């Protein structure tokens, strides 16, 4: 919905500063500051959800074809999946959120020069983190996957897939970092277009490389990884070209730019804490995979396949989270705290309803999801137990995840960090106690459900108690509410 001219001419009072003129903000930034909240969130989220679903679908399609190779390759990918998702979530959601938040706050405060420079700093951070992942997983993958329960053919399959993926870690990091530079400006459409175009090419490429169709070599399980890296390579080139073209609000420039500690800090004060939260999240999944691994390869495959639906919620909520980071960050940068808080609650309500609908459907008919990937009885039994136990808690997980993204925009991640600590403690501690007491798979999965519920409830309680502004003696003056803000 385009803004009307009177709304664009209205001044916005920044925190502790003079009222800016409309000239301080480009039309896209003023949209985040002035347009109706729910409608703007949904309009921005639509292409972002599309891109996240398209990106997630590449992994699902790949898993479908790898499942045709047998249960051991499927279980091998299930071992790698938490580590791959750790990198995906850290690059796209954690450090990516720090990038988007820093750019949104800079644009909201009218600091266009800093916003341009932040793009280069984001790229530098991407290269550094990619190197860490590459060295860690190429050197220590075998020990890690063995500790998670992998052995024999399962371990061999995990290494065949993992070594290719993490050798190309830089492509994934660069793609997600550049996409979040663009999202920080409020532009969700460009990353969506690039990703969807890449998915169209990736869908046929993946099975061609796995099975050796046509002129392509038969690479087996590694073929899916090669196809995925080709997708990220092409997408990175497209996003970099767009940022260099001058058509984006922020421009990626190299000449005349120098790296500054302050701008790294702008990204890392959000991104580093968010990365720790992401590490905890994936550690929870890895520990759970190790616990389930005691019940055999079929249980690992079933839990891995069932938990892929939980992982699918992350990019789905991230579709809404990208706009949440941009809107909350921009409004706080401009001093509009009330509007930032309303944005957080509206986004959380939408995410919770969406995730709960998915969770209840999965709990009601788990086979509809699981049989897409395999028909092994042990896999189906474990996956069904997981979805029956955890699916109903997906709504609270979506609530907490949306508030986590909103907290990234606000630069206030203490309580999301504590909520995730509680999730890890309940999931890992509860699961270990269940096994010590001789329990089976279902009690382990119930502990995971309780952990998701705690994550959502703690985040919601903290925001309701004023955690974003704790310790401040008084709120700075706010601009008068406009009718559009109440929608």
N, C-alpha and C positions, 0 to 999 in steps of 0.2 A: 504494500500500500504506500504510494508516494505521500510525502508530507505536504501539507498545505503551506502556502507562503507565510502566513502569520506565524505558524509554529517555527518555521525556519528562522524568522527574524527575532524570535524571543531570545533574550540573553539567558545564559545559565550561570548561576553563581558558583564559582569553584570554592573548595574548602580553604578558608582562610585567605582568599585572594580577591582581586577585583573581578567584576563580571566581565567575561569575555564577549567579544562581538561574534556575530555569526561567522565572520571571516576566519576565526581561529580554527574552526572545524569544517572539514569538507562535508558534502551532503551525506555520505555514507556514515560518518561518525555522528552527525546530528540525528540520523535515523535511530541510532542506538540510544540517543539521549532523549528523544522526544516522541517517538511513535508508540502506539499502544503496546503494552508489554506482551500479552499472550499472543496476539496476532503476529508481532515481530518475531518472537521466539519460534513459533511454528513455521513462519515463512522462511526464516533462516535455517531452521532445523531440517526442513524437507530435503533440500539438496544434500545437506550434510549427512542425514540418515541414509539417503540413497548411496552416498559414497562409502559410508561405513558398512552398510549391508553388502555392497558390491565387493568391498575389500574382504569382508568376512566370508563371503560366498566363495572366494577363490580357495580358501582353506578347506571349506566343506566339499567343494568339487574335487579337490585334490584327494581328500580323505576318502571320498566315494570310490575313486579309481584305485587308490592304494588298497582299499578293502578288497578289491578283486584279486589282489596278489596273495591274500591269505590272512589269517589271524595274527601271525607273528609280525609281518610288516605293519599291520594296523596297531598292534601293541607297541612296536618300536616308535612309530610316530607319536603315540600317546605319551611316551616317555619324553620325547623332545618338545612336545607341544607346550608344556608350562614354561620352558626356557625361551622358546620362540615368542610366546605371548608376553613374557617378561620384557623382552626387547621391544616388541611391538607397543606394549602399553607404556613402557618407559619413554620411547621415542615419540609416540603420538600423543599419549595422554599426560605423562608426567613432565618430562622436559618440554614436550610440545605445548603443554598447558602453561608452563612457565614462559615460553616464548610468546604465546598468544596474549597472556596476561600482561607481560611487560610492554608489548607493542600497543595493546588496547589502552593501558594506563597512560602511555606516552602520548598517544593521539588524543585521548580525552583531555589531557592537560595542555594540548596544543604544542607539544614538543616534536615537531615533524622531523627535525634533524636527528634526534635520538632514535626515533622509530626507524629511519633508514639505516642507521648504524647498527641497530639491534639485529637486522637481517644478517649482516656479516658475522656478528657474534654468535648468532644461532647456528650458522654453518660451521664455524670453528668448533663449537661444542659438539655438534653432530659427529665430526671427524674424530674427536678425542674419545667420545663414548663408544663409537663403533670399534675403535682399536681395542678398547678394554674388553668388549664382548668377544671379538674375534680371538684374541689371545687366550682368554679364559676358557672358552668352549672348545677350541681346537686342542688346547693342551690338557684340559681336565675333563672333557666330556665323558670319556670312558669310565672314569672313577665315579662321576656323578650319576650316570645312568645305571651303573651297577648298584650303587647305594639306593637307588629308587626301585630296585627289584628286577632290573634287566639282566638277562643271562642268555647264553646260546644264541639262537637265531633272532630273538627279540633285541638283544644288545647289538648284534651285527647290523640289523636293520636301522636301529636308532643312530648308530655312528655313520652309516652310509648317508642318511638324510641330514644329520646334524652338521657334518663336516662341510657339506656344500652350502647350507644355509648360512652358517656363521663365517665362512670364508668371504661371503658377500655382504657382511653386516653393514658395511658403509653405505650400500645402496639403500637399505631400509631406513637407516638413520637420516640420510640426506633427504630422501623423499618426504618423510614425516615432518622433519624440521621445516623444510621449505613450505609444505602445505600449511603448517601452523603459523608461519609468518603471514601468509595470506589470510588465514582465518582470523588472526588478530585484528585485521582491518574491518572485519564484518563481512568479508567476501567468502561465502561458503560455496558459491556456485563453481568457481574455477577449479578448486581441487576435486569437486564432484565430477566435472566434465572430464578432467584428465584421468581420474581413476576409472570411471565407467568405460572410457575408450580403451584403457588398458585391459580391463576385465574381458571385454569383447574379444580381444586377441588372446588372452590367457586361457580362456575356457577350452578352445580346441588344442592349444599348444601343450597343455599339461598332459592329457592322455597320449598325445603323439610322442612325447618324450618318455613317458612311463612305459608304453607298450611297443614303441618303435614303429608306429604307423607311417606309411608313406616313405618319404625320403629321410625321416628322422631316425637317429640311433635309438636302440632299446636301452634305456638307462635304469629301468626299474624304479625303485623307490626314490632314487636320487633325481629322476627326471622331473618329479613334481617340484623339487627345490630349485632346479635350474630354471624351470619355467617361471617360478615366482620371482627369482632374481632378475630375469629379463623384463618382467613387468615393472619392477622398481627402478631399473636402470632407465627405461624409456620415460617413465613418469618423472623422474628427477630432472632429466634434460628438459622436459616440457615446462615444469614449474620454474626452473631456473631461467629459461628463456622469457617466460611471462614477467618474472620479477625484474629482469634486466631491460625489458622493453619500455618501461615508463608508463604502462597502462594501469599498473596497480597503485594504490595509495602509497604504498611503501616501495622503494626501489632498492634492489640489491646492487651495490656498487663496490668496487675494489680499489680503484684509483683514488688517492687522496684520503682514504679511510685508515684509521689506526685503531687497534684493539685497546679498549679501555676497561680497567678493572670495575668501574662503577656500572657499566652496562652488563658485564658478565654477572655482577651481583644482582642486577635487576631481574635477570632470568633465573639465576640459581637460588635466590631466596625463596622462590616458589618451586622451581623445578627440582632442586635438590631434595627438599622435603617430600615433594610428590613422588620422586624417584624412590625414596625410602619406603613410602607407602606402597608403591607398586612392587618393590622387592618383597615386602611383607606379604602382600596379596599372593604373589606367585610362590613364595616359600610355603604359604598355607596349602596351595594346590599341590606343590611338590611333596610336602610331608604327607598329605592325604593320599597321594598316588603311592608313596612308599608303604603306607599302612594297608592300602587295598592290595598292593602287590603281594602281600603274604597269603592272599587267597588264590593266586595263580594268574596266568596270562589272560585267561578269559575275563577275570575280574578287572584286571588293568584295562583291557580293551573296553569293557562295559562302562567303567567309571570314566575313562578318557573320552569315550563317545558321548556319554551323558553330560559330562561337564563341559563339552564343547558348546552346549546350549547356554550354559552359564556364561562362558566366554563370549558367546554371540551377543549377550545382553550388554557387554562392555562397549563394543563399537556402536551398538544401537543407542545406548544412552549417551555415548560420546557424540552421536549425531546431534543430540540436544545440548550436550555439554560444551561443544565448541561455541555456539551462540551464547550460552550462559557465561563462559569465560569472557567473551568479548563484551557482552552487555554489562555484566557486573563490573568488570575492570574499567570500562569506559565511564560508567556512571560514577564510580568511586573516584576516578581520576578527575572528574568534573565536580566532585563534592556532593553528588546526589545520593545520599545514603539510603533514604527511604525507598527510592525507586530501585536501588540495587538489591535491597532486602526483599521487596515484593517480587522482583525478577527471580530470585533464588527459590522462593516458596512456590511460585507458579511453575517453574521448571521442574521442581521436585515432585509436585503433584502429578504432572503429566508423565514423568518417567516412572513413577511408582505404579500408576494405573496400567501403563503399557507392559511393564515387566510382570506384574501380577497376572495379567491376562495370559501371557505366554506361559508362566509357571503353572497356572491351574490347568491349562490345556495339555501341557506336557505330563503333568501328574495323572491326568485322566486317561490319556492314551499314549503312554510312553513308547509303545511299539511303533507308532507312526513315525517317530523320529529315529529310533534305534535301527529299524530294519532298512533304513536308507543306506546303511554302511556295512552291515553284516547280519548273518542269520545264525551265528553260533549260539547255542543255547546258554552257555555260561556267560557270554557277553550280554545277551538279552536279559538274563536274570539280574546280573549286577547293575546294568544300566537302568532297568525298571525300578529296582530298589532305590537307586539314587534319585531318580526323578520323582518317585512317590514321596520321598522324605524331604527333598530340598526344594522342589518346584513351588510349593505354596509359600516359601519364604522369599521368592524372587521379587515380590513387590517391595518389601523392606530393603532388599539389596539395591533395587533401582532408586529408592528414596535416598539412601545414603550415598550412592554413587553420584547422583545429580547434585547433592549438596557439597560433595567433594569438589566437583568441577566449579561450582559457584564459589567455593572457598579459594580455589586457585585464582579466579578472577579478582577476589578481594585481597589476595596475598596473605590469607589467614588460615594456615594449615595445621595448627597445633591439635585441634580437636579431631579432625579427620585422621591424623596420625595416631592419636590415642584410641580412636574407634577401631582402627585397623590392628593395633596391638591387641585389643580385646578380642577381635575376630581370630587372630592367630592363636592366642592363648586358649580360647574355647575350642577351636577346631583341632589343634594339635594335642592339647592337654586332654580334652574329652575323648578324642580318638584313642590315645594311648591308654587311658584308663579303661575304656571299653575292651580293648584287646587284653589288657592285664587281667580283667575280670572274666575273660573267656567269651566275650560277646562276638557277634557275627557282623556282617556287612551293614545291616540296617541300623543298628545303634551307632556305628561310625558315621553313617550318613546323617543321622539325626543330630549328631554333634556339629556337623557342617552346617545344617539348617539353623541351629541356634546361633552359630557364629555369624551368619549372614544377617539374622534378625538384630543381633546386638550392634553390628556395624551401622545399620540404618537408624536404629533408635537413638544411639549415642550422638550421631551427627545431627539429627533433628533436635534433640534436647539441647545440645550446645548452641545451635543457632537461635533457638527460641529463648535461651537465657542471655543472649546478647554477646556471644563469644567473639564476634568480629571486632567489637569495640570495647572489650573488657579492659579496665584500667584507665580509661579516659574519663576525666571528671565531668565532661559535658560534651554534648554533640555541638559541632560548629553549626552556624546558621545554615538552614536549608532553603532552597528556592521554593516559592509557592507552588503547590501542586496544581497541575493543569488537568482538565477533565480527562485527557487521554491517559494520564498516569493511573487513574482509578480503574481502568479496564483490565 
